[in-house]
Amino acid sequence: SPAALEEALIEGAAFGAILGAVQARAIQERHPGRGWMIRTVLAAQPYAAAVTYGEHDLLRALDQAMMLALEEGVVAHLFRQAHGLPFPPLPGPR
């Protein structure tokens, strides 16, 4: 759940996550000063990776995992499974 993920990030049980950009920013705003790096990984996509500041290797690994999950249809499959709807088309480059 989003609340469990946020708790894991706060408690240090998770060092990174791939989540919606809006959710990532909201977590960062609720917990200022935590030293989290939040970056929209896929600039044209509504996804972000949130990691502890300085975890550059982890951020690169999450970038690669998200790209692979999108390319292989994993994200579309999980979206359909969770929402019963087809995965919406992603916006093109800006």
N, C-alpha and C positions, 0 to 999 in steps of 0.2 A: 504494500500500500504506500501511497505517497508519504503518509505520516511516519511509517516505519523506516522508509528510506531517509527521510530528513533526520529522524532520531539517530540512525546509524551513522550518518555523516557528522552530526554534532558530537556524538560520543566517541568518534574515531574508530568505530567498528568497520566503517567503509571509508576507503581513501579516495574513491571516485565513483561517478555514476554517469550514465547517459540518461537524460530526461528532457522533457520539453523545455524549451528556452524560457518560457514564461515561468514555469515552476522553478527552474534554476535561479532565475533572478529574484523570485519571491523568497526563496530560502535565503539567498544572500542578503536581501534587505531585512529579513527577520533576525538575522544573526550577523550584524556588522562587526568588523574587526577580527573575523575568524581567519583571515588570510587565505580565503579560497580563491582559486582562479576559475572564473566562469567565462567560457568562450563559446560562441556559436561556432561549432565545428564545421558545419556545412553551411556556408554563408547563405546559400539560396534555400536552405532547408530549415524547418522549424524545430531543430534539435540542438541541444547543447550538451557539452560534457562539463561536469563540475568536479574539480579535483583540488586537493590540498595544494596551496601555493608551492611551487618548486617541483612538483611531480610531473616534469616534462615527459619522461618516458611513458608514464601511465597515460598522460593526455594523448600522446601519439598512438598508443595501443588502443585507446578508446575510439579515436578518430578512425583508425583502420577497421576496428570491429564494426562500427556503425556503417561505414561505407560498404563493407562486405555483406552485412545483414540487409542493407537496402538492395544491393546488386543481386543477391541470391534469393530475394523474395521473402526472407524471414520476417521482416517488419510487416509486410503486407499480410502474411499468414497470421501473425500474432494479432494484428489489428482486426482482421476478419473474425478471428476466434474470440476476441474480447468484446467486439462491438456488433458482430453480425452484419457488418457492412463492408463493401470493398474499400481498400485503402485509397484515399483520395490522391489525385495526381499532385506531385510536388511542384512548387513554383520553379520556373526556369531561372537561369542566371539573371542577376540584376544589372 
